[in-house]
Amino acid sequence: MKESLQYKRIKKLTFAGFLLTLGIVYGDIGTSPLYTLKAIVVGGSENFNDLLVYGGLSAIFWTLTLQTTLKYILITLRADNNGEGGVFALYALIKKRSIAAAIVTMIGCSALIADGVLTPSITVTASVEGLRLLKPGFPVIPLVLIIFGLLFFIQQFGTAYIGRWFGPVMILWFSILAALGISQLVSNPEIIRAVNPVFAYRFLTEYPGGFILLGAVFLCTTGAEALYSDLGLCGRKNIQISWIFVKTALLLNYFGQGAWILAYHQPGAEINPFYSIMPRWFLLPGIIISTAAAIVASQAIISGSTTLIGEAVRLNFWPKMRVLHPTMIRNQVYIPFVNWFLWIACSFVVIFFKNSSNMEAAYGLAITITMIITTVLLSIYLLQKGTDHRLVYIFVAVYLTIELCFLVSNLNKFSNGGWFTLLLAAAFFVIMYGWYFGRKIKNRYITFANLEDYIELFKDLSKDESVPKTATNLVYIIRANRFDQVESKVIYSIFKKQPKRANTYWFLHVNTVNNPKAFEYKVTHIILGILIRVDFNIGFKVEPRIDLYFREVLEDMVKSGEITLESSFESLKKHDLKGDFKFVLIDRVMPIDNPLSTIENITLTIHNLVRRLSLSDVRALQLDSTNTIEEQVPIIIDQPVKSRISRVK
């Protein structure tokens, strides 16, 4: 499929691409000043001193430098799958995909989706809470729920219009962050000394509970994974260059907050230094702009979660879902189930945790797990690519140490809300595990028939008028990769279950390839005019509209003179009516008395439960249900018979 001009433009380093990147990529990490330093100060308030501020700022600086800049901006963004990024793109790059790699990918995806629930909740709540500085007791929760209701409601209409404002809003936001930070730094420039890593070391080793406060420090980089996930939307150069502007603005604001804390903060007072550094006259506009930035961050997470689920569906990690395209923009999809689930989940989080301080305990834990997963998958890919193994081992040692430290410190939040994140991620993991490995178990018992053994049978059946004609054209969706084979279930359906006569039998094979934008087909005439195979090679980002694509194939074949679509019935042929088509979908059912292990039977049970969430193949492939036959055939498993039953005479 040819890329649009707009898509090609954003791949280049342009001002338009710069704006788009700010609006899409940096919403999460860009709103972290709303709560990060506040979480550090509140968490260490019992032993408040200068080391808390200097050490916390030093830890923030080096976290953004080592974790975000070095790992993601300079290293991970280079591991792109035809321009696409994210945990699934990284998985697709791995040549030898073991069971362990699949499980690791599922964990990363589960944690990312869980983060998609927490991010909108904490960012919007933290921004709206600023109104309590103007009016104590302001009803924050009702306003947040109204914002969520409107935000999730408009998803079904597409976000192309409001998306135009994302970039300008975020430029204004980061400019304000920088200006507010500078306004405080001019009165206390010595706070810049916090860039010295010695302060971070002393913070972790000397300050009481400093290591546990790493969980609060980690909040400054929670949006780093989005930099990689949105690679395909913005391009590497746009992300790398715009990060210079973003990081500068973030650090200026963090250090400005630190300067204000040293000068004015009263130990024990629970205030948000982000709003405290604003002039009184600017407080209301500042709250409005921060709320707008939080909405942009939420929209980015919603779109990212939807895209993530869409990719999981195409790679068979997630049950088939209804995917809609509300606009003409190809990468913009709308999945009703995901949208309304996120709305309910985000609303529940806001009602349950009541304020952003309580949400901080749940936030960050899931994304820490995702970062560890990215490190593991990236190291596997680099080793397979041929990168010097010594460099890879150093990379793994450094970043697993950093991220495991963050994980341990975040696990300290488990009883205070971290359990919610892990519970959410675990639920998503169970869905993916049951769907993916349940299919693997069933696929283990797929048997294939050699088409050469049935060539004459196809010829005879298509001409046997004693068998009622099922359709002029009978179409099967198959999975056999080899041109000379087909699944035994198809042979069973055509010849054994109930003979199905047709003039032409079509075998459609849908191959989802690693190239996310692949979009092509190939035709093989197995028996001229009687048995034809069509292979669709489509990328995992291309919507599988097989009915539409098949019609386009037929149009091409008619133009080339390979086939005619005239009806096989003489009375209809003379009126120039086209031949009829009927699709056949076959579901294989596992027998109750199977020889599987207990774990495998549990996996299959989960798989069957998860199937209730899934679209039927008819809707998933967008076939015409009035022209589709759905059949069930048993999975045949050879079982040794200990003794044969005896006949009584």
VMD Tcl script that draws the C-alpha trace (Angstrom):
set ca {
  {0.00 0.00 0.00}
  {1.44 3.37 -0.97}
  {2.13 5.77 1.85}
  {0.29 9.07 1.82}
  {2.17 12.30 1.20}
  {1.33 13.37 4.74}
  {2.85 10.16 6.11}
  {6.04 10.69 4.07}
  {6.31 14.29 5.25}
  {6.22 13.46 8.96}
  {9.03 10.97 8.46}
  {11.27 13.92 7.58}
  {12.55 16.51 9.99}
  {10.07 19.34 9.43}
  {8.30 21.94 11.53}
  {4.99 20.14 10.86}
  {6.56 16.89 12.06}
  {7.96 18.74 15.09}
  {4.47 20.02 15.97}
  {2.90 16.60 15.44}
  {5.51 14.96 17.66}
  {4.93 17.40 20.50}
  {1.19 16.77 20.32}
  {1.35 12.98 20.10}
  {4.48 11.78 21.87}
  {5.17 14.06 24.82}
  {1.80 14.41 26.53}
  {2.57 11.88 29.27}
  {6.17 12.77 30.08}
  {5.38 16.46 29.48}
  {2.79 16.61 32.26}
  {4.98 14.82 34.82}
  {6.04 18.14 36.50}
  {2.47 18.33 37.78}
  {3.13 15.62 40.34}
  {6.72 14.27 40.33}
  {8.53 16.70 42.65}
  {5.41 16.97 44.79}
  {5.50 13.17 45.28}
  {9.20 13.31 46.27}
  {8.74 16.13 48.79}
  {5.57 14.64 50.33}
  {7.20 11.18 50.50}
  {10.26 12.57 52.32}
  {8.50 15.21 54.42}
  {9.26 13.49 57.74}
  {12.99 14.18 57.33}
  {12.87 17.26 55.11}
  {16.23 18.91 54.41}
  {18.24 20.29 51.49}
  {19.49 16.83 50.49}
  {15.91 15.78 49.69}
  {15.64 18.60 47.15}
  {19.16 18.44 45.72}
  {19.21 14.65 45.68}
  {15.71 14.38 44.22}
  {16.53 16.84 41.42}
  {19.82 15.05 40.71}
  {17.98 11.72 40.49}
  {15.43 13.28 38.11}
  {18.17 14.75 35.90}
  {20.09 11.48 35.59}
  {16.92 9.43 35.13}
  {15.88 11.61 32.19}
  {19.44 11.46 30.84}
  {20.19 7.74 31.20}
  {16.71 6.27 30.86}
  {14.95 8.57 28.42}
  {17.75 10.19 26.41}
  {20.34 7.41 26.17}
  {18.18 4.27 26.22}
  {15.15 5.40 24.25}
  {16.15 8.45 22.18}
  {19.61 7.27 21.10}
  {19.43 3.45 21.21}
  {15.90 2.01 21.17}
  {14.53 4.27 18.42}
  {17.02 2.67 16.03}
  {15.29 -0.71 16.47}
  {12.44 0.05 14.10}
  {10.39 -2.44 12.10}
  {9.98 -0.64 8.77}
  {9.58 2.61 10.62}
  {7.29 1.23 13.35}
  {8.16 1.05 17.05}
  {6.73 -0.42 20.23}
  {6.78 -3.76 21.97}
  {5.05 -5.63 19.11}
  {7.33 -4.14 16.46}
  {10.30 -5.22 18.57}
  {8.85 -8.72 18.90}
  {8.38 -8.87 15.13}
  {12.07 -8.04 14.66}
  {13.17 -11.09 16.64}
  {13.92 -13.91 14.20}
  {13.73 -16.83 16.64}
  {10.51 -16.23 18.53}
  {10.48 -18.59 21.49}
  {7.62 -19.17 23.90}
  {9.53 -17.07 26.44}
  {9.72 -14.15 23.98}
  {5.96 -14.36 23.40}
  {5.24 -14.37 27.15}
  {7.60 -11.45 27.73}
  {5.84 -9.50 24.96}
  {2.45 -10.23 26.53}
  {3.68 -8.92 29.88}
  {4.92 -5.72 28.27}
  {1.68 -5.18 26.37}
  {-0.42 -5.87 29.49}
  {1.55 -3.35 31.52}
  {1.21 -0.72 28.78}
  {-2.57 -1.11 28.64}
  {-2.75 -0.86 32.43}
  {-0.69 2.33 32.19}
  {-3.30 3.58 29.70}
  {-5.83 3.55 32.53}
  {-3.64 5.29 35.13}
  {-2.13 8.05 32.95}
  {-5.36 9.93 32.06}
  {-6.59 9.54 35.63}
  {-3.57 11.07 37.36}
  {-2.77 13.79 34.81}
  {-6.30 15.22 34.51}
  {-6.95 14.96 38.26}
  {-3.62 16.61 39.17}
  {-4.29 19.51 36.79}
  {-7.87 20.12 37.94}
  {-6.79 19.98 41.60}
  {-5.09 23.32 41.01}
  {-8.55 24.91 41.23}
  {-8.54 24.19 44.96}
  {-5.84 26.85 45.32}
  {-8.43 29.38 44.13}
  {-11.41 27.80 45.85}
  {-10.72 25.29 48.65}
  {-13.17 22.42 48.56}
  {-13.72 22.70 44.81}
  {-15.46 19.48 43.56}
  {-12.58 18.03 41.53}
  {-13.95 14.53 40.94}
  {-17.24 15.59 39.22}
  {-15.32 17.90 36.86}
  {-12.78 15.18 36.02}
  {-15.61 12.72 35.29}
  {-17.29 15.27 32.99}
  {-14.00 15.78 31.12}
  {-13.59 12.01 30.74}
  {-17.18 11.64 29.54}
  {-16.67 14.22 26.79}
  {-13.18 12.97 25.87}
  {-14.22 9.35 25.41}
  {-17.51 10.27 23.74}
  {-15.83 12.17 20.90}
  {-13.50 9.25 20.09}
  {-16.16 7.62 17.92}
  {-16.23 10.67 15.64}
  {-12.47 10.73 15.18}
  {-9.98 13.17 16.64}
  {-8.70 14.76 13.43}
  {-10.16 18.17 14.25}
  {-9.03 18.52 17.87}
  {-5.76 16.83 16.93}
  {-4.78 19.94 14.98}
  {-4.54 21.82 18.27}
  {-2.39 19.28 20.10}
  {0.95 20.58 18.78}
  {0.30 24.30 19.46}
  {-1.10 23.48 22.93}
  {2.03 21.51 23.83}
  {4.38 24.21 22.48}
  {2.57 26.69 24.72}
  {2.73 24.22 27.60}
  {6.48 23.56 27.37}
  {7.18 27.27 26.89}
  {5.27 28.00 30.11}
  {7.15 25.21 31.91}
  {10.46 26.77 30.89}
  {9.38 30.33 31.74}
  {8.07 29.37 35.19}
  {11.28 27.49 35.94}
  {13.51 30.37 34.86}
  {11.50 32.81 37.01}
  {12.59 30.86 40.09}
  {16.12 30.01 38.97}
  {17.15 33.65 38.69}
  {16.68 34.03 42.46}
  {18.49 30.78 43.34}
  {20.81 29.69 40.51}
  {22.83 27.52 42.90}
  {20.18 24.79 42.55}
  {21.83 23.94 39.20}
  {24.53 22.18 41.27}
  {22.05 19.30 41.58}
  {23.20 17.99 38.18}
  {26.20 16.58 40.05}
  {25.54 12.80 40.34}
  {27.07 12.84 43.82}
  {23.81 14.32 45.12}
  {21.83 11.44 43.58}
  {24.22 8.94 45.19}
  {23.93 10.60 48.60}
  {20.15 10.78 48.17}
  {19.99 7.00 47.71}
  {22.53 6.07 50.39}
  {22.22 8.75 53.10}
  {18.71 10.16 53.02}
  {16.24 8.12 55.16}
  {14.03 6.16 52.77}
  {15.84 7.60 49.75}
  {15.82 4.32 47.87}
  {12.06 3.96 48.36}
  {11.61 7.50 46.99}
  {12.99 6.24 43.67}
  {9.37 5.25 42.99}
  {8.47 8.96 43.07}
  {11.53 9.90 40.98}
  {10.46 7.37 38.35}
  {7.30 9.41 37.66}
  {9.46 11.85 35.67}
  {10.09 9.28 32.92}
  {6.83 7.34 32.78}
  {6.10 8.59 29.25}
  {9.43 7.37 27.81}
  {7.89 4.19 26.39}
  {5.54 6.34 24.30}
  {8.56 7.76 22.47}
  {9.20 4.30 21.04}
  {5.57 3.25 20.60}
  {4.77 6.35 18.51}
  {7.84 6.01 16.29}
  {5.72 5.06 13.27}
  {3.54 8.16 13.61}
  {6.27 10.76 13.95}
  {9.60 9.40 12.73}
  {12.92 9.07 14.53}
  {14.42 12.47 13.63}
  {11.34 14.43 14.73}
  {11.32 12.65 18.10}
  {15.06 13.05 18.66}
  {15.22 16.75 17.79}
  {12.00 17.71 19.62}
  {13.30 15.92 22.74}
  {16.02 18.59 23.06}
  {13.32 21.26 23.45}
  {11.15 19.08 25.70}
  {13.94 17.97 28.02}
  {15.21 21.53 28.39}
  {11.75 22.78 29.35}
  {11.19 19.92 31.79}
  {14.54 20.37 33.56}
  {14.09 24.14 33.83}
  {10.71 23.59 35.46}
  {11.93 20.87 37.82}
  {14.89 22.95 38.95}
  {12.65 26.01 39.28}
  {10.32 24.03 41.55}
  {13.35 22.93 43.55}
  {14.52 26.54 43.97}
  {11.06 27.54 45.25}
  {10.96 24.61 47.70}
  {14.32 25.57 49.22}
  {13.23 29.19 49.58}
  {9.59 28.95 50.71}
  {8.47 25.42 51.55}
  {7.36 24.77 55.11}
  {8.08 21.18 56.22}
  {4.86 19.23 56.70}
  {2.80 21.45 54.41}
  {1.17 19.47 51.57}
  {1.32 21.78 48.59}
  {2.03 21.33 44.90}
  {5.24 23.21 44.02}
  {4.19 23.25 40.35}
  {1.32 25.64 41.04}
  {3.22 27.42 43.81}
  {5.79 28.83 41.37}
  {3.03 30.48 39.33}
  {2.30 34.17 39.94}
  {-1.09 34.63 41.59}
  {-2.48 36.48 38.56}
  {-1.50 33.60 36.26}
  {-2.98 30.82 38.42}
  {-6.32 30.45 36.62}
  {-4.85 30.59 33.07}
  {-2.11 28.21 34.22}
  {-4.66 25.69 35.53}
  {-6.64 25.90 32.28}
  {-3.52 25.35 30.17}
  {-2.31 22.48 32.37}
  {-5.75 20.86 32.08}
  {-5.56 21.23 28.29}
  {-2.10 19.61 28.33}
  {-3.46 16.80 30.51}
  {-6.28 16.22 28.02}
  {-3.71 16.05 25.20}
  {-1.73 13.51 27.24}
  {-4.90 11.50 27.85}
  {-5.83 11.57 24.17}
  {-2.36 10.32 23.24}
  {-2.66 7.44 25.71}
  {-6.16 6.55 24.48}
  {-4.99 6.52 20.86}
  {-1.88 4.58 21.83}
  {-3.85 1.95 23.73}
  {-6.26 1.56 20.82}
  {-3.37 1.17 18.37}
  {-1.67 -1.32 20.70}
  {-4.77 -3.51 20.92}
  {-5.22 -3.27 17.15}
  {-1.67 -4.55 16.60}
  {-2.20 -7.31 19.19}
  {-5.32 -8.45 17.30}
  {-3.46 -8.60 13.99}
  {-0.59 -10.58 15.54}
  {-3.09 -12.99 17.21}
  {-2.16 -11.90 20.74}
  {-5.66 -10.58 21.41}
  {-9.19 -11.72 20.45}
  {-10.61 -10.17 17.30}
  {-12.28 -6.83 18.01}
  {-14.49 -4.51 16.01}
  {-12.16 -1.92 14.48}
  {-13.61 1.24 12.93}
  {-12.01 4.08 10.96}
  {-13.91 7.26 11.88}
  {-11.78 9.43 9.57}
  {-9.83 9.06 6.33}
  {-6.55 9.02 8.27}
  {-5.30 5.47 7.93}
  {-3.52 5.12 11.28}
  {-6.48 6.49 13.24}
  {-8.67 3.64 14.43}
  {-11.52 3.39 16.90}
  {-12.21 0.18 18.83}
  {-15.50 0.59 20.73}
  {-14.70 -2.09 23.33}
  {-11.34 -0.51 24.21}
  {-12.74 3.02 24.30}
  {-15.64 2.29 26.65}
  {-13.54 0.01 28.83}
  {-10.96 2.79 29.29}
  {-13.73 5.26 30.10}
  {-15.21 3.02 32.80}
  {-11.76 2.10 34.18}
  {-10.48 5.70 34.30}
  {-13.68 6.89 35.95}
  {-13.43 4.09 38.52}
  {-9.81 5.02 39.31}
  {-10.74 8.66 39.91}
  {-13.68 7.74 42.17}
  {-11.75 5.02 44.03}
  {-8.48 6.89 44.68}
  {-10.15 10.32 45.10}
  {-6.99 12.44 44.51}
  {-3.78 12.42 42.51}
  {-1.58 11.78 45.57}
  {-3.29 8.43 46.12}
  {-2.96 7.57 42.42}
  {0.81 8.11 42.55}
  {1.05 4.86 44.53}
  {-0.52 2.90 41.68}
  {1.14 4.86 38.90}
  {4.57 3.93 37.58}
  {4.62 0.27 38.60}
  {3.18 -1.00 35.32}
  {5.40 1.12 33.10}
  {8.49 -0.04 35.03}
  {7.63 -3.58 33.99}
  {7.21 -2.48 30.37}
  {10.64 -0.84 30.37}
  {12.23 -4.03 31.67}
  {10.49 -5.97 28.90}
  {11.78 -3.51 26.28}
  {15.32 -3.96 27.62}
  {15.05 -7.75 27.40}
  {13.54 -7.83 23.88}
  {15.95 -5.17 22.61}
  {18.96 -7.11 23.89}
  {17.71 -10.29 22.16}
  {17.25 -8.36 18.92}
  {20.70 -6.74 19.14}
  {22.37 -10.10 19.74}
  {20.56 -11.66 16.76}
  {21.46 -8.64 14.65}
  {25.16 -9.25 15.30}
  {25.93 -6.35 17.64}
  {29.08 -6.87 19.70}
  {27.89 -9.11 22.53}
  {30.08 -7.27 25.04}
  {28.26 -4.01 24.34}
  {24.89 -5.78 24.61}
  {25.84 -7.33 27.96}
  {26.93 -3.92 29.26}
  {23.61 -2.44 28.06}
  {21.63 -5.20 29.77}
  {23.63 -4.98 33.00}
  {23.26 -1.20 33.27}
  {19.59 -0.89 32.41}
  {18.31 -3.99 34.16}
  {20.07 -2.73 37.29}
  {18.46 0.72 36.96}
  {15.00 -0.63 36.10}
  {15.02 -3.37 38.71}
  {15.87 -0.73 41.33}
  {12.90 1.30 40.13}
  {10.74 -1.84 40.22}
  {11.73 -2.70 43.80}
  {11.05 0.85 44.97}
  {7.70 0.89 43.16}
  {6.73 -2.47 44.66}
  {6.81 -0.69 48.01}
  {3.62 0.99 46.78}
  {1.85 -2.36 46.38}
  {-0.43 -2.10 49.42}
  {-1.12 1.60 48.79}
  {-2.53 1.14 45.31}
  {0.10 -0.70 43.31}
  {-2.02 -3.83 43.64}
  {-4.60 -2.21 41.35}
  {-2.08 -1.77 38.53}
  {-0.79 -5.33 38.83}
  {-4.34 -6.70 39.01}
  {-5.27 -4.80 35.86}
  {-2.13 -5.94 34.02}
  {-2.68 -9.53 35.18}
  {-6.22 -9.54 33.76}
  {-4.92 -8.39 30.36}
  {-2.14 -10.98 30.49}
  {-4.59 -13.82 31.17}
  {-6.66 -12.76 28.15}
  {-3.61 -12.72 25.88}
  {-2.14 -15.92 27.32}
  {-5.38 -17.86 26.90}
  {-5.99 -16.56 23.39}
  {-2.45 -17.00 22.06}
  {-1.52 -20.34 23.61}
  {-5.04 -21.77 23.27}
  {-4.69 -21.25 19.52}
  {-1.21 -22.81 19.68}
  {-2.63 -25.95 21.32}
  {-5.37 -26.26 18.71}
  {-2.92 -25.56 15.90}
  {-0.70 -28.35 17.16}
  {-3.27 -30.80 15.88}
  {-3.70 -29.22 12.46}
  {-3.09 -31.84 9.80}
  {-2.52 -31.11 6.16}
  {-3.54 -33.02 3.07}
  {-1.52 -33.17 -0.13}
  {-3.57 -31.61 -2.90}
  {-2.02 -33.92 -5.50}
  {-3.99 -36.79 -3.95}
  {-7.27 -34.95 -4.57}
  {-6.75 -33.38 -8.01}
  {-8.93 -35.93 -9.82}
  {-11.51 -35.83 -7.04}
  {-11.88 -32.06 -7.43}
  {-12.31 -32.46 -11.18}
  {-14.91 -35.22 -10.82}
  {-16.91 -33.53 -8.06}
  {-17.14 -30.21 -9.94}
  {-18.76 -32.09 -12.88}
  {-20.91 -34.54 -10.88}
  {-24.48 -33.34 -11.45}
  {-25.81 -36.02 -9.06}
  {-24.46 -33.85 -6.22}
  {-26.52 -30.67 -5.64}
  {-24.50 -27.57 -6.43}
  {-23.60 -25.64 -3.28}
  {-22.43 -22.56 -5.18}
  {-20.87 -21.57 -8.46}
  {-17.79 -20.37 -6.53}
  {-16.96 -21.87 -3.14}
  {-14.40 -19.92 -1.09}
  {-12.40 -21.30 1.86}
  {-10.13 -19.34 4.19}
  {-7.08 -21.58 4.69}
  {-3.85 -21.46 6.72}
  {-1.59 -23.84 4.79}
  {1.60 -22.02 3.77}
  {2.57 -24.55 1.10}
  {0.86 -24.32 -2.30}
  {0.53 -28.10 -2.60}
  {-1.24 -28.53 0.76}
  {-4.46 -27.61 2.50}
  {-5.80 -28.34 5.98}
  {-7.45 -31.72 6.34}
  {-10.54 -29.98 7.72}
  {-11.11 -28.37 4.28}
  {-10.92 -31.76 2.54}
  {-13.27 -33.13 5.22}
  {-15.74 -30.27 4.57}
  {-15.70 -30.61 0.77}
  {-15.69 -34.37 0.31}
  {-16.62 -36.14 3.56}
  {-18.96 -34.15 5.78}
  {-21.40 -33.39 3.00}
  {-20.05 -33.19 -0.56}
  {-20.04 -29.62 -1.82}
  {-20.09 -29.19 -5.57}
  {-18.95 -25.96 -7.20}
  {-17.61 -24.87 -10.56}
  {-14.60 -23.24 -8.96}
  {-13.04 -23.72 -5.53}
  {-11.08 -20.79 -4.11}
  {-8.51 -21.09 -1.32}
  {-7.72 -17.73 0.31}
  {-4.62 -17.58 2.47}
  {-4.11 -14.47 4.63}
  {-0.48 -14.00 5.61}
  {0.25 -11.27 8.17}
  {3.82 -10.15 7.54}
  {6.34 -8.18 9.61}
  {6.27 -5.21 7.24}
  {3.42 -3.19 8.81}
  {2.46 -1.54 5.51}
  {2.66 -4.62 3.20}
  {-0.37 -4.92 0.91}
  {-0.18 -7.35 -2.04}
  {-1.53 -10.65 -3.34}
  {-0.46 -13.62 -5.47}
  {-2.63 -16.02 -7.53}
  {-1.80 -19.70 -8.13}
  {-3.91 -21.82 -10.52}
  {-3.73 -25.32 -9.00}
  {-6.35 -26.76 -11.38}
  {-7.09 -24.39 -14.23}
  {-10.60 -23.03 -13.85}
  {-11.44 -25.39 -10.96}
  {-9.07 -24.83 -8.03}
  {-7.42 -21.42 -7.49}
  {-5.38 -20.21 -4.52}
  {-4.96 -16.53 -3.61}
  {-2.31 -15.45 -1.07}
  {-2.80 -12.08 0.60}
  {0.39 -10.64 2.11}
  {-0.70 -7.81 4.37}
  {1.11 -5.98 7.16}
  {-0.02 -6.16 10.76}
  {-1.20 -2.53 10.54}
  {-3.41 -3.16 7.49}
  {-7.08 -3.85 8.15}
  {-7.97 -7.41 6.97}
  {-10.98 -6.54 4.79}
  {-10.78 -9.84 2.91}
  {-14.17 -9.61 1.22}
  {-13.23 -6.26 -0.35}
  {-9.72 -7.38 -1.30}
  {-11.06 -10.58 -2.87}
  {-13.45 -8.58 -5.06}
  {-10.50 -6.48 -6.25}
  {-8.58 -9.69 -7.06}
  {-11.53 -10.95 -9.11}
  {-11.69 -7.65 -11.02}
  {-7.99 -7.93 -11.85}
  {-8.34 -11.55 -12.98}
  {-11.33 -10.74 -15.21}
  {-9.39 -7.90 -16.83}
  {-6.42 -10.21 -17.46}
  {-8.70 -12.86 -19.00}
  {-7.84 -15.53 -16.43}
  {-11.47 -16.05 -15.37}
  {-15.01 -15.08 -16.28}
  {-17.60 -14.35 -13.64}
  {-20.65 -15.29 -15.67}
  {-23.29 -17.46 -13.99}
  {-23.13 -21.23 -14.50}
  {-26.92 -21.33 -14.96}
  {-28.00 -20.92 -18.60}
  {-31.15 -18.98 -17.73}
  {-29.11 -16.42 -15.82}
  {-26.09 -16.39 -18.12}
  {-28.08 -15.08 -21.09}
  {-29.16 -12.11 -18.96}
  {-25.49 -11.40 -18.17}
  {-25.85 -12.13 -14.44}
  {-22.68 -12.90 -12.51}
  {-21.91 -16.20 -10.81}
  {-22.58 -16.56 -7.10}
  {-19.95 -16.86 -4.37}
  {-20.24 -18.58 -1.01}
  {-17.64 -18.49 1.79}
  {-17.09 -21.45 4.10}
  {-15.58 -20.92 7.57}
  {-14.61 -23.96 9.63}
  {-14.17 -24.03 13.40}
  {-12.33 -26.97 14.90}
  {-13.73 -28.22 18.20}
  {-11.59 -30.03 20.77}
  {-13.25 -33.28 22.00}
  {-13.97 -33.66 25.70}
  {-11.94 -36.86 26.06}
  {-8.65 -35.33 24.96}
  {-5.21 -36.46 26.19}
  {-4.03 -32.94 27.09}
  {-2.34 -32.04 30.37}
  {-4.12 -30.14 33.13}
  {-2.29 -26.89 32.25}
  {-3.23 -27.25 28.59}
  {-6.87 -27.91 29.43}
  {-6.91 -24.82 31.68}
  {-5.37 -22.80 28.85}
  {-8.04 -24.06 26.46}
  {-10.76 -23.21 28.98}
  {-9.44 -19.64 29.21}
  {-9.22 -19.56 25.41}
  {-12.87 -20.58 25.06}
  {-13.94 -17.96 27.62}
  {-11.91 -15.26 25.89}
  {-13.55 -16.18 22.58}
  {-16.75 -14.68 23.98}
  {-15.01 -11.30 23.74}
  {-13.93 -11.97 20.18}
  {-15.65 -11.07 16.95}
  {-16.73 -13.95 14.78}
  {-14.54 -14.66 11.75}
  {-17.38 -13.43 9.56}
  {-17.28 -9.96 11.11}
  {-13.52 -9.92 11.62}
  {-12.85 -10.64 7.93}
  {-15.79 -8.41 6.97}
  {-17.51 -11.14 4.97}
  {-21.13 -11.09 3.84}
  {-22.91 -13.19 6.49}
  {-25.73 -14.03 4.05}
  {-23.19 -15.73 1.76}
  {-21.17 -17.52 4.45}
  {-21.45 -21.07 5.77}
  {-20.05 -21.70 9.27}
  {-19.17 -25.31 10.06}
  {-17.68 -27.22 12.98}
  {-15.37 -30.19 12.63}
  {-13.77 -32.23 15.43}
  {-10.05 -32.11 16.18}
  {-8.88 -35.67 15.68}
  {-6.27 -36.76 18.22}
  {-4.88 -40.28 17.92}
  {-5.13 -41.97 21.29}
  {-3.73 -45.42 22.09}
  {-6.47 -47.92 22.90}
  {-5.59 -50.18 25.83}
  {-8.26 -52.77 25.04}
  {-10.96 -53.25 22.41}
  {-14.59 -53.63 23.43}
  {-15.98 -57.14 22.98}
  {-19.24 -58.11 21.31}
  {-21.63 -60.29 23.31}
  {-23.20 -63.08 21.24}
}
mol new
graphics top color blue
foreach p $ca { graphics top sphere $p radius 0.5 }
foreach p [lrange $ca 0 end-1] q [lrange $ca 1 end] { graphics top cylinder $p $q radius 0.2 }
display resetview
